[in-house]
């Protein structure tokens, strides 16, 4: 076999593999996705909230999940803990400093599937002007045709972030040093 045939075969095989992955837009318009957070309050209970405005996309192929990619942008002023005074504090300099950092961003770097159907999505999160690597434990919910002629895929994920890692140093006490993110993502295939 000559070198040209090997190169052509390699390019063709690469094109076939790339063609298998599908690109999705996260369905925020239909409210089929959410970014929720929870943090302990004094070690006695949980304060919960969400970010109301975000967008993103992902690429996924069930046959080659390790090639998956994810990109998400969160509008930090949209933080909502169902308490106006607390939300004003969260938007201020003690926490999100939304005037200086109006967006948080996540860009994936790896997707590592496990045999039990879960996976670890690794990537870089930029929050409060600081970029750090984070790992998100992901569960595949399902995929298939929707009633409107489209095709969807859905996942859930969780991760724990230490506030000090992102230069958020407001002292909430030792029970509240971390915030937990609970992610629900449904994407519509492009």
N, C-alpha and C positions, 0 to 999 in steps of 0.2 A: 504494500500500500504506500502511495507516495505522500509527501508532506502536505500537499494541497488538499488531498482527500481527508487526511486526519484533521486539518484545521477546519475544513468545511463541516465535517461531522461534529466537531466540538462546538462550533457556532450553532449549528442546527439543534444539537442536544440542549445547549444553553437556552436557545430561544424557546424550545418546547417546554422546558422546566419553568421559565419565567412566565410563559403564557398560562400556566396552571393557576398561579396566584391571582386572586381577585382583589380589587380595590373597593373599599367601602367608605362611605361618609357616615360619621356618627349621627344618629337621628335625634338631634336636639330639637328640631322643628316640631316633631310629633311627640316630644317629651318622653321618648323611649330610652333615655339615657340619663344618668345622674352621677354627680360627684358629691358625696356626703362625707361629713366628718363627725367625729365624736371625741370628746376629751373629758376626763374626769373633773368633777367639780368638788374640790376639797377632799377627794377620796370617798365621798358619800353617794354620789350619783353621777350621771353623765349629762353633759350638755351636747346637744346634737345640732347640726346645721347642714347647709349645703351651699354650693355655688350655683347660682341660677343661670349664669351665662358662660358657656364654653363651646368650643367646636373642635373638630378633629377628624382624622381619618385613619384607617388602618388597611393593611394588606394581609390577607390570610388565605392559606390553602391547607385544608385538613390533611392532605396527603404529605405535605412538607411544612408542618407548623413551625419548624425551627427557622424558616425564612420569613416569618411574620415581622411586620414593622408597625409601629404606632406613633402618631404625632397628635398632641392635644395642646390647646391653648385655653387657659382659664382667665376670665375677666375677674380679677380680684375684688373690684368694688361690688360685685354681685353677691358677696358673702351674705348669708341669711341664716341667722340662728333663731328667728321668730321672736326677737326682742330688740326693738329699735335702739335703745341705749347701749346694749352690749354690741350690736352690729356697728354702731358709730365708733366704739372703742376698738373693735377688731379691725376696722378700716384705718385707724390712726397709727401713729408712729410706734406705739408699744407692740403692735402685732404686724399687720400686713403692709402698712405704709403705702396705701394704694395710690397716693398722688405721685410718689416716686417710682412705684413698681405696680403699674396697672395691670400687668399680666404675669401669670405663672405659666411655665411651659414644660412639657414632658416630651422627650424624644427617645425612643427605644434604641437599645444597642444590641439586645439579644432576646431570644425567646427560647426557653429550654423546657420542652414537654417532659412529663413524667408518665409512667405506665398507668397510673390511676386516673388519667384524664385531666389532671391539673397541670399547671406549668408555672414557671417563674419568668415574668417579664422584667427584664433589666433595662435600665435607661438612666438618663440624666434629667433631673428635675431642677428647674430654675425657679426659685421662690424667694421673695424678699431680696432680690439681687444676688443670691448665692446659688451656684450650681453644684449639686451633689449627686452621686450615683444612688439609685434606690432600686429595690427589688419589690415587685408586686406579685403576690400569689394569685394566680388566675385559675378560674374554673370555666370550662366551656359549657354554655347553657344549651346551645343548639343552633342549627342553621337550616334554611329551606325557603320555599316560595311563600310569599305573602298573598293575601286576598286581592291585591291591587296589581298583580302581574310583576312584582319585583322579587328580589331575593335578599334575604336578611341573614345576619349572623349575630349571635349575642354571647356576651361573656360577663362574668363578675370578677371582681378582684379586691384584695385588701392589702394594706401596707401600714406600717407604723413609721412616723417621722418624729425625730427628736427636735423640738423647737430650736434648741441652741445650735444645732447643726446648720440652721438657716439664719443665724444671727437674730433670732427672736428671743430676747433675754428677759422678758417681763416675768417676774417671779409669781407663778400661780401655785407654788408649793410642789413638793416632790411627787405627789400623785398625778400631777398634771404636766409633767415634763415632756410627754409625748402626745401627739395627736394621731388618731387612727383615721385613715381614709377608706371608705367603702365605695367601690366604683361599680356601676352597672352600665354596660355599653351594648347598645344594639346598633348595628350598622346596616345601611342600605347599599347594596352593590351598585357601583357606577355603571 
